[in-house]
Amino acid sequence: MQDITWEDPFCAEGSACFRLGTDHEGNAYIAIAGAEEAHLTDTREALRTMILDIKAGKADHLL
């Protein structure tokens, strides 16, 4: 298993908390807090693109 460094959870009131993590090999991880063993994995660049797209409003239709 990779040595993943997890950030503190991002939580919304009344919903699941998500965690973001990275490793030393350039991978990024997303998981529900408490279920980190069932994470999604991609590159740090893919995570960066997703975060920038969300900040730009490209996921606002999901709100």
N, C-alpha and C positions, 0 to 999 in steps of 0.2 A: 504494500500500500504506500502511496506517495505521502510525503511529509507536507500536509496541507496546513497553511496558516489561515485560520478562519477569522474574519472580522466580527465585531459585535453584531448581533441580529438587528435587522431592520423590521420593525413591527408597526402594524396599524391597529387601531383599537378594534377588538373583536375579531381579528383574523390571524392567520398563521404568520409567523416571523420567518423571514428569509435571511440566509447567511451567504456571504460571498467569501471566497477563499482563493488563494493562489499557492503555487508551489515554485520550487527553484528551477523547474524545467520549462517555464513559460506557459503553464496551463492555468486556467481559471475555473472555478467551481461555483455552482449555485445549489443551495439545498434549503430545505425547511429545517429550522432550528429543532434540534432533537432527533433529526433523521439524516444526519450528515453522511451516513454510509450509503444513502441512496441519492447521491448528488448527480447533477448534470456537469459534463466536462466539455470545455472548448478552449481555444487559445485566449490569452490575455487581450489580444487585438479584437477578437470577436466580442469579448465582454465589454471592452472600451467602446466599440461601435454600438452595442446594444444600449449602454448607458447614455451615450450622446444622442442616440435616436430617441430614447424615452424623454430626455431633457428637452429635445427639440419638438416634442408633442406628437411624435409619430404613433404613440400608443394611447393617446387621449381617448380614442373611441372605446377603449376597454374600461374606462372609468365610469 
